[in-house]
């Protein structure tokens, strides 16, 4: 299909003719859409189809879809033409037709990306309109748009600092060429185009090339001076001589000083950007034949080649961002969310304003912290870790090194295959950081075990290959999550065809790469979090989501060791002891570490305890009556798994009940009893299925026997509003081996058949005893970086120093005065203001005590020392004043309290 002509006029129609043919193979195979063949359809619909170059089969199927949903959608809110466009998008996605691009249909129906995606999802009124394939495509487009929007917003701001405005608008044409060239480089270098970090690094590489090849008159002083020391471009003679020597590869000259300036201004690692330049960007320049010429890239050539790429991808035309086109404009709510961090409410003399926390700034900050934290950690085991290795009965050093070498090659290759053809080197970078984190966390775990058990010989644990692989996988998951490469879309599902699976490194990708079972990986997560107090809240939440995903679905895949453990537990007569129901109401507290879980017995009664873990024999449930004969030891890993599983299951059930059964609160404990019974006694129903499928089935079953009209359509509609859910959960449920269908079919053919007797008991006069309700914590993980109150003070809080490389702009709090003890903090009057605030708070407390009333809560003044600004490396003279004042506050308050107690005692004596 021929592309629509654009106002830029940079692409000639003759040049684009071959591209259009390649982009629309179906147009060659079938004749142009005929109005006579579609006389049964609305004429305007056919006209829309004709304008988008759709084929007859697409037109027919889209019209059938429209007739199906016509009566269910609200046409008042959305015009017919927009809905037709949505139906056409769904149809071409399902049919893999190459008729039009997303931008073309957006222009045809006058909508922007976000509006259109929301509209398409609204078509799923009967829950069978949108296939998982379409839903996956929508999720991919949504994320790709968010990434492109963030990149363009940063690009626009950066260019304003680089280029001067000219009367002839020459700088605008230069910026346009730069943006288009970047889009082309990203499209060719990355298969995973929603990778924000590598995309941004490619953007800096493109800016470097454009800056050094454009006219110096266009540049502002900072960047003009940054390229002033580079060598002069080769003369025509030298270039002619170079071309004669075909065996010699002429590499593009990287202006290190300019690149470092760009990286510094954008808080990006210069080392990583240089690697991107020397691999992906250099290959791109070679493909464009730009590495051998110092000239400015040809505008028409760049634009034409991007046009070809855009038409093949069939989605968003990135040039529309530069044009300010309505199809890519962000909704107002999106703009407000991008700059969501409040600015300090301080005058200019009080310091710099905190910059807004944009997606790119957040990503660069997270990477900066991770790299900073791991700077002191080497690529080899520390001296302490080597000592632990040597204390083992069997030294694991060689096995550890061989395993890392093997897994490093596998990881790098698979990462390169997923992200881009020349991205293996980025995989090696991620792996290097992961190894450093792996060693550091392992050492902290062993220190904790040594303190707990008073031993140093951890031979059995350190020679356990599964433990090491799981620990390394967890470290790499942290690294990739920090780089934004591992996230959760579609509730952890990835059903977009083979191409999607190959270009997706989201969890559980790392498990597949290392051939690691989810159940084994789960064992290390909690100990990992506890062993590394530098992990950010976002990363802790990410790992917690990984754990939840494992409990919901991944651990229940065929081949999981979980089923073998459950089988052994039931064969030994311990079915009732998987997790004692009486323990549900107790807080989720345990002393199990990763060592306990990996050395947990695989078969009850046959456990051989290593000398270094002799205290692990206390795994017997505390609630077991002493009168009973001792039973074989059960699996710690299974016990803890079920404790967490029950709490997760009840949390999700409680949320769903709040949506649907607020008028029947008495149903919640009944549904939970059936749900819990299923997980404990009919666990085979979870094989290759999802926890929520049993939850929804249990809810429907109880409502059915209680004669409450609650249909599955209502249940799944509410379910879609819950966090981390996917339509795949209720549309793609295993019925029999290899056969999948909807949740309704699963309930009728599987769930009801298996549990019919049990379900009917709830309608009798003697229903089953209700299961206890689990106690639900906000989160099983504490955040070690949370501020702690200074003893003896109500209004002074401190938090641990996380990194000496953090600037005040990325520290908290952002709305109050901020001090990092031990750093230079500007003029001394800032400390005077802090002293005044402290004194004011002290006097306020004293006044309330003098009046004999209960002190009112004072507003917190939190001194957050998460990092330092090493601008000058000096220490401020006001530090001692602040520390002294903190000590004085504590002493003063203690004296005041003692005096008050003495006065109260004397008063009581006088009354007697």
C-alpha positions in Angstrom: 0.0 0.0 0.0 1.3 3.5 -0.8 2.0 5.5 2.4 0.1 8.7 3.0 1.9 11.8 1.7 3.4 13.9 4.5 3.8 17.6 4.8 7.6 17.3 5.2 7.9 16.5 1.5 11.3 14.9 2.1 10.3 11.6 0.5 9.5 11.3 -3.2 6.7 9.0 -4.3 8.9 7.2 -6.8 11.4 6.3 -4.1 8.6 4.9 -1.9 6.9 2.7 -4.5 8.9 -0.4 -3.8 8.6 0.1 0.0 4.8 0.3 -0.3 4.7 -2.9 -2.2 6.8 -4.7 0.3 4.7 -3.4 3.2 1.4 -4.5 1.6 1.9 -7.9 0.1 -1.8 -8.7 0.4 -2.7 -5.8 -1.9 -0.8 -7.5 -4.7 -2.5 -10.8 -4.0 -6.1 -9.5 -4.0 -7.8 -6.8 -6.2 -8.7 -3.4 -4.9 -11.7 -3.4 -2.6 -14.9 -3.4 -4.5 -17.9 -1.5 -3.4 -20.2 -3.9 -5.2 -18.9 -6.9 -3.1 -19.8 -5.1 0.1 -23.2 -3.7 -0.7 -24.6 -5.2 2.6 -22.3 -3.0 4.6 -22.4 0.7 5.6 -21.0 2.8 2.8 -18.9 4.8 5.2 -17.4 1.7 6.6 -16.4 0.5 3.2 -15.0 3.9 2.4 -12.8 3.6 5.6 -11.7 0.2 4.5 -10.8 1.4 1.1 -8.8 4.3 2.5 -6.8 1.9 4.6 -6.2 -0.5 1.7 -7.7 -3.5 3.5 -8.6 -6.7 1.6 -12.0 -8.2 1.1 -11.5 -10.9 3.8 -10.4 -8.3 6.3 -13.4 -6.1 5.4 -15.8 -9.0 5.8 -14.4 -10.1 9.1 -14.2 -6.6 10.6 -17.8 -6.0 9.6 -18.9 -9.3 11.3 -17.0 -8.2 14.5 -18.8 -4.8 14.4 -22.2 -6.4 14.1 -21.3 -8.7 17.1 -20.4 -5.8 19.4 -22.7 -3.2 18.0 -25.5 -3.6 20.6 -23.1 -3.9 23.5 -21.0 -0.7 23.0 -21.9 2.8 23.9 -22.0 4.6 20.6 -22.8 7.9 22.3 -19.4 8.0 23.9 -17.5 6.7 20.8 -18.5 7.5 17.3 -19.1 4.7 14.8 -16.1 5.5 12.7 -13.7 5.1 15.7 -15.3 1.8 16.6 -14.9 0.7 13.0 -11.3 1.6 13.2 -10.9 -0.5 16.3 -12.6 -3.5 14.7 -10.3 -3.2 11.7 -7.2 -3.1 14.0 -8.4 -6.2 15.9 -9.1 -8.0 12.6 -5.7 -7.3 10.9 -3.9 -8.3 14.1 -5.7 -11.6 14.4 -5.2 -12.3 10.7 -1.6 -11.1 10.5 -2.6 -8.9 7.6 -0.3 -6.1 6.5 -2.9 -3.6 5.4 -2.1 -0.4 7.4 0.0 0.9 10.2 -1.2 2.0 13.6 -0.5 5.7 12.8 -2.5 5.4 9.6 -5.6 4.1 11.3 -5.2 6.7 14.1 -5.2 9.5 11.5 -8.2 7.9 9.7 -10.3 8.0 12.9 -8.8 11.1 14.5 -7.6 9.5 17.8 -4.3 9.4 19.7 -2.5 6.2 20.8 -3.8 6.0 24.3 -7.4 6.7 23.4 -7.3 4.1 20.7 -5.8 1.4 22.9 -8.4 2.0 25.5 -11.2 1.9 22.9 -10.0 -1.4 21.5 -10.0 -2.9 25.0 -13.5 -1.7 25.5 -14.6 -3.9 22.6 -14.2 -7.0 24.9 -17.7 -6.6 26.3 -18.5 -10.3 26.0 -15.0 -11.3 27.1 -14.5 -13.2 23.9 -13.9 -10.4 21.4 -10.3 -9.6 22.1 -7.9 -12.5 21.7 -4.8 -13.0 23.7 -2.8 -12.2 20.5 -4.5 -8.8 20.2 -4.2 -8.1 23.9 -0.5 -8.8 23.7 -0.1 -6.5 20.7 -1.9 -3.7 22.6 0.4 -4.2 25.6 3.5 -4.0 23.4 2.2 -0.9 21.6 1.3 0.7 24.9 4.8 0.2 26.4 6.5 1.2 23.1 4.6 4.4 23.1 5.5 5.2 26.7 9.1 4.6 25.9 9.1 6.8 22.8 7.2 9.6 24.6 9.8 9.6 27.4 12.7 9.6 24.9 11.2 12.4 22.8 10.5 14.6 25.9 14.1 14.1 27.1 15.4 14.7 23.5 13.5 17.9 23.2 14.9 19.3 26.5 18.4 18.2 25.6 18.3 19.8 22.2 17.3 23.2 23.7 20.6 23.1 25.7 22.6 22.1 22.6 21.4 24.1 19.6 21.0 27.8 19.1 17.8 29.2 17.6 18.4 30.6 14.1 16.3 33.0 12.0 16.2 30.6 9.1 15.2 27.6 11.2 18.2 25.6 10.2 18.6 24.2 13.7 15.1 22.7 13.5 16.0 20.8 10.4 19.1 19.5 12.1 17.1 18.4 15.1 14.6 16.7 12.8 17.3 14.8 11.1 18.8 13.8 14.5 15.5 12.4 15.8 14.7 10.5 12.6 18.2 9.1 12.5 17.8 7.9 16.1 14.5 6.2 15.3 16.1 4.4 12.4 19.1 3.4 14.6 16.9 2.1 17.3 14.7 0.1 14.9 17.7 -1.6 13.3 19.8 -2.1 16.4 17.2 -3.3 18.8 14.7 -6.1 18.5 13.3 -5.1 21.9 12.5 -1.5 21.0 10.8 -0.9 24.4 14.2 -1.1 26.1 14.3 2.5 27.5 18.0 2.4 28.7 19.7 1.1 25.6 17.4 3.3 23.5 18.4 6.4 25.4 22.1 5.5 25.1 21.6 5.2 21.4 20.0 8.6 21.4 23.1 10.1 23.0 25.3 8.4 20.4 23.2 9.9 17.6 23.4 13.3 19.3 27.2 13.0 19.4 27.4 12.3 15.7 25.0 15.2 14.7 26.8 17.7 17.0 30.3 17.1 15.7 29.1 17.1 12.0 26.7 20.1 12.1 27.8 23.7 11.7 29.5 25.1 14.8 27.3 28.2 14.6 24.3 26.1 15.6 25.9 25.0 18.9 25.7 26.6 22.3 29.1 27.3 24.1 29.2 24.1 26.2 29.0 21.8 23.2 31.0 24.0 20.9 33.9 23.9 23.3 33.4 20.1 23.8 34.3 19.4 20.2 36.9 22.1 19.8 39.8 19.7 20.6 38.9 16.9 18.1 41.0 16.2 15.1 40.1 17.8 11.8 38.1 15.6 9.5 40.1 13.8 6.9 40.7 15.6 3.6 39.2 14.4 0.3 42.6 13.0 -0.7 42.9 11.0 2.4 39.4 9.6 2.1 40.1 8.7 -1.5 43.3 6.9 -0.5 41.4 5.1 2.2 38.8 3.9 -0.2 41.5 2.3 -2.3 42.6 0.2 0.6 39.6 -2.1 0.7 41.1 -4.4 3.4 41.3 -1.5 5.9 38.1 -0.9 7.8 37.7 2.8 8.6 35.9 3.1 11.9 34.0 6.3 12.8 35.9 8.5 15.2 34.3 8.7 18.6 34.7 12.1 20.2 35.3 10.9 23.8 35.2 14.4 25.3 31.9 15.2 23.5 30.3 11.9 24.5 31.4 12.3 28.1 29.8 15.8 28.1 26.6 14.4 26.9 26.6 11.6 29.4 27.4 14.0 32.3 24.6 16.3 31.4 22.2 13.4 31.2 23.4 11.4 34.2 24.3 8.4 32.1 27.3 6.1 32.4 29.9 7.2 29.8 31.4 3.7 29.8 28.1 2.1 28.8 27.4 4.6 26.1 30.8 4.1 24.6 30.2 0.4 24.4 26.8 1.1 22.7 28.6 3.4 20.3 31.4 0.9 19.4 28.9 -2.0 18.8 25.4 -1.2 17.8 25.8 2.4 16.7 29.0 1.8 14.8 27.3 -1.1 12.9 24.4 1.1 12.1 26.7 3.8 10.7 28.4 1.2 8.5 25.1 0.1 7.2 24.2 3.7 6.3 27.7 4.2 4.8 28.2 7.2 7.2 31.3 6.0 8.9 33.5 6.9 6.0 32.3 10.4 5.5 32.5 13.4 7.8 29.6 15.0 6.1 26.2 15.7 7.6 23.7 12.8 6.9 21.5 13.3 3.9 18.0 14.2 5.2 16.1 12.5 2.3 18.1 9.3 2.6 17.5 9.0 6.4 13.8 9.8 6.1 13.3 7.3 3.3 15.0 4.4 5.1 13.0 5.1 8.3 9.8 5.2 6.2 10.6 1.6 5.1 11.3 0.5 8.6 8.1 2.1 9.9 5.9 0.5 7.2 7.3 -2.9 8.0 6.7 -2.6 11.7 3.1 -1.5 11.1 2.8 0.5 14.3 3.8 4.0 15.4 5.5 6.5 13.2 8.0 8.1 15.6 8.4 11.2 13.4 4.9 12.3 14.5 6.4 13.2 17.9 8.6 15.8 16.3 5.7 17.1 14.2 3.6 17.5 17.3 0.9 15.3 15.7 -2.3 14.7 17.6 -2.0 11.0 17.2 1.0 10.8 19.6 0.1 13.7 22.0 0.1 12.5 25.6 -3.1 12.9 27.6 -2.9 15.6 30.2 -2.9 12.9 33.0 0.1 11.3 31.4 2.1 14.5 31.4 1.3 15.1 35.0 2.4 11.6 35.9 5.7 12.0 34.0 6.7 14.9 36.3 5.2 13.6 39.4 7.9 14.5 41.9 7.2 17.6 43.9 9.7 20.4 43.9 11.2 21.8 47.1 9.2 24.7 48.5 12.3 26.8 49.0 13.6 30.1 47.9 16.4 30.4 45.4 18.9 31.1 48.2 18.1 27.9 49.9 19.4 25.8 47.0 18.5 24.2 43.7 15.1 22.8 42.9 14.7 19.1 42.8 14.4 18.1 39.1 11.2 16.2 38.2 11.5 12.4 38.4 10.9 11.5 34.7 11.1 7.9 33.5 14.6 8.4 32.1 15.9 10.2 35.1 14.5 7.5 37.4 16.2 4.8 35.3 19.5 6.6 35.2 19.4 7.2 38.9 18.7 3.5 39.7 21.5 2.4 37.4 23.9 5.0 39.0 23.1 3.7 42.4 23.5 0.0 41.4 26.8 0.6 39.7 28.0 2.8 42.6 27.0 0.2 45.2 28.9 -2.5 43.3 32.0 -0.5 42.6 33.8 -1.8 45.7 32.6 -5.4 44.9 35.1 -7.2 42.6 34.5 -9.7 39.9 36.1 -12.3 42.1 35.2 -13.6 45.6 36.3 -11.4 48.5 38.9 -12.5 51.0 36.1 -13.4 53.4 34.3 -15.4 50.9 37.5 -17.3 49.9 37.9 -18.1 53.6 34.4 -19.6 53.7 35.2 -21.6 50.6 38.4 -23.0 52.1 36.6 -23.9 55.4 34.3 -26.3 53.4 34.9 -30.0 53.6 34.9 -29.9 49.8 36.2 -26.6 48.4 33.6 -25.2 45.9 35.9 -22.6 44.3 36.5 -24.4 41.0 32.9 -25.4 40.6 31.8 -21.8 41.3 34.1 -20.4 38.7 33.2 -23.0 36.0 29.5 -22.5 36.6 29.9 -18.8 36.3 31.9 -19.2 33.0 29.3 -21.5 31.5 26.2 -19.5 32.7 27.9 -16.2 31.6 28.2 -17.4 28.0 24.6 -18.7 28.0 23.2 -15.5 29.5 25.1 -13.2 27.2 24.1 -15.1 24.1 20.5 -15.4 25.0 20.4 -11.7 26.0 21.8 -10.7 22.7 19.3 -12.9 20.8 16.4 -11.2 22.7 17.5 -7.6 22.7 19.4 -7.1 19.4 21.9 -8.7 17.0 24.9 -6.9 18.5 23.8 -6.7 22.1 25.8 -9.7 23.4 28.2 -7.2 24.9 25.4 -5.6 26.9 24.6 -9.0 28.2 28.2 -9.4 29.4 27.9 -6.0 31.2 24.7 -7.1 32.9 26.3 -10.4 33.9 29.4 -8.7 35.3 27.2 -6.6 37.6 25.2 -9.7 38.5 28.3 -11.6 39.5 29.4 -8.8 41.8 26.0 -8.7 43.4 26.0 -12.5 43.6 29.3 -12.6 45.5 28.3 -9.8 47.8 24.9 -11.3 48.8 26.4 -14.8 49.2 29.0 -13.4 51.6 26.3 -11.6 53.7 24.2 -14.8 53.8 27.2 -16.8 55.1 28.0 -14.2 57.7 24.4 -14.4 58.9 24.5 -18.2 59.0 27.7 -18.1 60.9 26.3 -15.8 63.5 23.1 -17.9 63.7 24.8 -21.4 63.9 28.3 -20.5 65.2 29.9 -22.6 62.4 32.0 -21.8 59.4 31.8 -25.0 57.4 29.0 -24.6 54.9 30.2 -27.4 52.6 26.8 -28.9 51.7 25.2 -25.5 50.9 28.2 -24.1 48.9 28.4 -27.3 46.9 24.7 -27.2 46.0 24.5 -26.2 42.3 20.8 -25.3 42.6 21.5 -22.8 45.4 24.3 -21.0 43.4 22.3 -20.9 40.2 19.2 -19.5 42.0 21.3 -16.9 43.8 22.9 -15.8 40.5 19.6 -15.7 38.8 18.2 -13.5 41.5 21.1 -11.1 41.3 20.7 -10.9 37.5 17.0 -10.3 37.9 17.8 -7.4 40.2 20.2 -6.0 37.6 17.8 -6.3 34.7 14.9 -4.8 36.7 17.2 -1.9 37.6 17.8 -1.4 33.8 14.1 -1.6 33.2 14.5 -4.7 31.1 12.5 -7.1 33.3 9.0 -6.0 34.2 5.5 -7.5 34.5 3.1 -7.0 31.6 0.0 -9.2 31.0 0.2 -10.5 34.6 3.4 -12.4 33.8 2.1 -14.0 30.7 3.8 -13.6 27.3 1.5 -14.8 24.6 2.4 -12.8 21.5 3.7 -15.6 19.3 7.2 -16.8 18.8 8.6 -13.4 18.0 7.3 -11.9 21.2 8.8 -14.8 23.3 12.2 -14.3 21.7 12.3 -10.6 22.3 11.0 -10.6 25.9 13.5 -10.7 28.9 10.8 -10.1 31.5 10.6 -12.6 34.4 10.6 -15.6 34.2 12.9 -15.3 31.2 16.0 -15.8 33.5 14.6 -19.1 34.7 14.3 -20.4 31.2 17.8 -19.3 30.4 19.3 -21.1 33.4 16.9 -24.1 33.1 15.9 -23.3 36.7 12.6 -24.3 38.2 10.5 -21.6 39.7 10.1 -23.5 43.0 13.9 -23.6 43.5 14.2 -19.9 42.6 11.6 -19.0 45.2 13.7 -20.4 48.0 16.4 -17.7 47.6 14.2 -14.6 47.2 13.5 -13.7 50.9 17.0 -14.4 52.1 18.4 -12.3 49.2 16.3 -9.3 50.2 17.3 -9.6 53.8 21.0 -9.9 52.9 21.1 -6.8 50.8 19.9 -3.7 52.7 20.8 -1.4 49.7 18.0 -2.7 47.5 15.5 0.0 46.7 11.8 -0.3 47.5 11.1 -0.7 43.8 13.4 -3.7 43.5 12.1 -5.3 46.7 8.6 -5.0 45.3 9.8 -6.4 42.0 11.2 -9.5 43.7 8.1 -9.8 45.8 6.0 -9.8 42.6 8.3 -12.5 41.2 7.6 -14.5 44.3 3.8 -14.0 43.9 4.0 -15.0 40.3 5.8 -18.2 41.3 3.1 -19.1 43.9 0.2 -18.2 41.5 1.3 -20.1 38.5 5.0 -20.9 37.8 5.6 -23.3 40.6 2.6 -25.4 39.4 4.0 -26.3 36.0 4.4 -29.9 35.1 7.9 -31.0 36.1 8.1 -28.8 39.2 9.6 -30.3 42.3 6.7 -28.9 44.2 4.5 -31.9 43.1 7.1 -34.4 44.2 7.2 -32.8 47.6 3.4 -32.7 47.9 3.2 -36.4 46.8 5.8 -37.4 49.5 4.0 -35.4 52.1 0.7 -37.0 51.4 2.2 -40.5 51.2 3.7 -40.0 54.6 0.2 -39.1 56.0 1.2 -35.5 56.4 -1.5 -34.0 54.1 -3.0 -32.2 57.1 0.4 -30.8 58.0 1.4 -29.0 54.8 0.4 -25.9 56.8 -1.5 -26.2 60.0 -4.8 -24.2 59.7 -4.4 -23.1 63.3 -1.4 -21.2 62.3 -3.3 -19.0 59.8 -4.1 -16.4 62.3 -0.5 -16.1 63.4 1.9 -13.5 61.8 4.1 -14.8 59.0 7.2 -15.2 61.1 9.9 -17.8 60.6 13.6 -18.4 61.0 14.1 -20.3 57.8 17.0 -19.1 55.6 18.0 -20.0 52.1 20.2 -22.7 53.7 17.3 -24.3 55.4 15.2 -24.3 52.2 17.9 -25.7 49.9 18.9 -28.3 52.5 15.4 -29.2 53.3 14.6 -33.0 53.2 13.3 -34.3 49.9 11.8 -37.4 51.6 10.4 -37.2 55.1 12.3 -39.3 57.6 15.4 -39.6 55.5 17.0 -36.3 56.3 20.7 -36.1 57.0 21.6 -32.9 58.7 25.0 -31.3 57.9 27.1 -30.3 60.9 26.8 -26.7 59.9 23.0 -26.6 60.2 22.3 -28.7 63.3 19.9 -26.1 64.6 17.6 -26.8 61.7 15.9 -29.8 63.4 13.4 -27.4 64.9 11.1 -27.5 61.8 8.4 -29.4 63.6 5.1 -27.4 63.8 4.8 -25.8 67.2 1.0 -26.6 67.2 1.5 -30.4 67.1 0.3 -31.9 70.3 3.0 -33.4 72.5 0.9 -36.6 73.1 1.2 -37.6 69.4 4.2 -39.8 68.5 7.0 -37.9 66.6 6.4 -37.8 62.9 9.1 -37.6 60.2 10.5 -34.2 59.5 8.7 -32.4 56.8 10.1 -30.1 54.1 10.8 -26.6 55.3 10.6 -25.3 51.8 7.1 -26.8 51.3 5.9 -25.6 54.7 7.0 -22.0 54.0 5.7 -22.1 50.5 2.2 -23.0 51.7 2.3 -20.4 54.4 2.9 -17.7 51.9 0.5 -19.3 49.3 -2.4 -19.3 51.7 -1.8 -15.6 52.6 -1.5 -14.6 49.0 -4.7 -16.6 48.1 -6.7 -15.1 50.9 -5.5 -11.6 50.0 -6.7 -11.9 46.4 -10.0 -13.5 47.5 -10.7 -10.7 50.0 -10.1 -8.1 47.3 -12.4 -9.9 44.8 -15.1 -10.3 47.5 -14.9 -6.5 48.3 -15.8 -5.9 44.6 -18.6 -8.4 44.3 -20.0 -9.5 47.6 -20.0 -6.5 49.9 -23.7 -7.2 50.5 -22.9 -10.8 51.5 -19.9 -10.5 53.9 -20.8 -13.9 55.4 -19.8 -15.6 52.1 -16.1 -14.7 52.3 -15.1 -17.2 55.0 -17.2 -19.9 53.3 -15.5 -19.3 49.9 -12.1 -19.3 51.6 -12.8 -22.6 53.2 -13.5 -24.2 49.8 -10.6 -22.5 48.3 -8.2 -23.6 51.0 -9.5 -27.1 50.9 -8.8 -27.3 47.2 -5.3 -26.1 47.6 -4.5 -28.5 50.3 -6.3 -31.7 49.3 -6.9 -31.3 45.5 -3.6 -29.6 44.6 -3.5 -31.5 41.2 -6.1 -29.0 40.1 -3.3 -26.4 40.1 -1.1 -28.3 37.7 -0.4 -26.0 34.7 -3.1 -23.6 36.0 -3.4 -20.3 37.8 -4.3 -19.7 41.5 -7.0 -17.2 40.5 -8.7 -19.8 38.3 -9.5 -21.8 41.5 -10.4 -18.7 43.4 -13.0 -17.6 40.8 -14.4 -21.1 40.5 -14.7 -21.4 44.3 -16.5 -18.0 44.4 -18.9 -19.1 41.7 -19.6 -22.4 43.3 -20.5 -21.0 46.7 -22.7 -18.3 45.2 -24.4 -21.0 43.2 -25.3 -23.3 46.2 -26.3 -20.2 48.2 -28.7 -19.2 45.4 -27.0 -15.9 44.8 -27.0 -14.8 41.1 -23.3 -14.1 40.4 -22.3 -15.0 36.9 -18.8 -15.7 35.6 -19.0 -12.6 33.3 -19.5 -10.4 36.4 -16.7 -12.2 38.2 -14.1 -11.8 35.5 -15.1 -8.2 34.8 -14.3 -7.4 38.4 -11.2 -9.6 38.3 -9.8 -7.5 35.4 -9.7 -4.5 37.8 -7.3 -6.2 40.2 -3.6 -5.6 40.1 -1.3 -7.9 38.1 -4.0 -9.8 36.3 -4.4 -10.9 32.7 -7.3 -11.9 30.6 -5.3 -15.0 29.8 -6.2 -16.3 33.2 -9.9 -16.7 32.5 -9.8 -17.1 28.7 -7.0 -19.7 28.4 -7.6 -22.4 31.1 -6.3 -26.0 30.8 -9.2 -28.4 30.4 -7.4 -31.6 29.4 -3.9 -32.2 28.2 -3.2 -29.8 25.3 -6.8 -28.5 25.3 -7.6 -25.0 26.7 -10.9 -23.1 27.0 -12.6 -20.5 29.1 -13.0 -20.4 32.9 -16.7 -21.4 32.5 -15.7 -24.6 30.6 -13.1 -25.4 33.3 -15.6 -25.0 36.1 -18.2 -27.2 34.4 -15.9 -30.0 33.1 -13.1 -30.0 35.7 -13.7 -28.1 39.0 -17.3 -29.0 39.6 -16.7 -32.7 38.6 -13.8 -33.0 41.1 -15.4 -31.1 44.0 -19.1 -31.6 43.5 -19.6 -33.6 46.8 -17.7 -31.0 48.8 -19.5 -28.1 47.2 -22.9 -29.5 47.9 -22.0 -29.8 51.6 -22.2 -26.0 51.9 -25.9 -26.2 51.1 -26.6 -28.7 53.8 -27.6 -28.1 57.4 -24.2 -29.3 58.6 -21.6 -27.5 56.4 -17.9 -28.1 56.7 -16.0 -26.3 59.5 -14.7 -23.0 58.4 -11.0 -22.6 57.8 -9.2 -20.0 60.0 -8.5 -16.6 58.3 -4.8 -16.0 57.6 -3.3 -12.8 59.1 -2.4 -10.6 56.2 0.7 -8.4 56.6 1.2 -5.3 54.4 4.3 -6.9 53.1 6.5 -9.8 54.4 9.5 -7.7 53.7 10.8 -4.8 55.7 12.5 -1.9 53.9 15.9 -1.5 55.7 16.3 2.0 54.3 13.2 3.4 56.0 14.0 6.4 58.3 14.4 5.6 62.0 13.5 7.9 64.8 16.4 9.3 66.9 15.9 8.0 70.5 14.5 10.7 72.8 13.2 12.8 69.9 9.8 13.1 68.3 10.9 15.1 65.3 14.3 13.9 64.1 14.7 10.9 61.8 17.7 9.4 60.2 18.2 6.8 57.5 21.3 4.8 56.6 23.9 6.0 54.1 23.1 4.1 50.9 25.6 5.5 48.5 28.2 8.3 48.6 27.5 9.0 45.0 23.9 10.3 45.3 23.2 13.9 44.7 20.8 15.8 46.8 18.5 16.1 43.8 17.6 12.4 44.1 17.4 12.2 47.9 14.4 12.4 50.1 12.6 14.3 51.6 11.8 16.6 48.7 9.5 18.9 50.5 11.6 19.7 53.6 15.1 20.8 54.4 17.6 18.1 53.7 20.9 17.3 55.2 23.4 14.5 54.6 25.8 14.4 57.5 29.4 14.5 56.5 28.9 16.4 53.2 29.3 19.9 52.1 25.9 21.5 52.4 26.3 25.1 51.2 26.3 28.3 53.3 26.2 28.1 57.1 22.9 29.9 57.3 21.2 26.7 56.2 22.4 25.0 59.4 21.2 28.0 61.4 17.8 27.5 59.9 17.8 23.9 60.9 18.9 24.8 64.4 16.1 27.3 64.6 13.6 24.6 63.5 14.9 22.2 66.1 14.9 24.8 68.8 11.4 25.8 67.9 10.3 22.2 68.1 12.0 21.9 71.5 10.2 24.9 72.9 6.9 23.7 71.6 7.4 20.5 73.4 8.3 22.2 76.6 5.3 24.5 76.4 2.9 21.6 76.1 4.6 19.8 79.1 4.3 23.0 81.2 0.6 23.1 80.5 0.3 19.5 81.6 -1.5 18.4 78.5 -0.6 15.6 76.1 2.0 16.8 73.6 0.6 17.2 70.1 2.5 15.2 67.4 5.2 17.3 66.0 5.8 17.5 62.3 8.7 15.3 61.4 12.0 16.8 60.4 13.9 14.0 58.7 17.6 14.0 58.1 18.0 11.6 55.2 21.6 10.5 54.6 20.9 8.2 51.6 23.8 9.8 49.8 26.2 12.7 49.4 27.0 15.4 47.0 30.8 15.2 46.4 31.0 18.4 44.4 33.9 19.7 46.4 34.6 16.7 48.8 34.8 19.0 51.8 33.0 18.7 55.1 30.9 21.5 56.3 31.8 23.2 59.5 28.1 23.2 60.6 28.1 19.4 61.0 29.4 19.5 64.6 26.7 22.0 65.5 24.0 19.8 64.2 25.2 16.7 65.9 25.7 18.6 69.1 22.2 19.9 68.9 20.8 16.4 68.4 22.5 15.3 71.6 21.3 18.3 73.4 17.7 17.7 72.4 17.8 14.2 73.7 19.4 15.2 77.0 17.0 18.2 77.4 13.9 16.1 76.8 15.0 13.5 79.3 15.6 16.1 82.0 12.1 17.6 81.3 10.5 14.2 81.6 12.3 13.5 84.8 11.3 16.9 86.2 7.6 16.3 85.2 7.6 12.9 86.9 9.1 14.4 90.1 6.5 17.2 90.1 3.7 14.7 89.7 5.0 12.6 92.5 5.3 15.6 94.9 1.7 16.7 93.9 0.4 13.3 94.9 2.2 13.4 98.2 0.7 16.7 99.0 -2.8 15.3 98.3 -2.2 12.5 100.7 
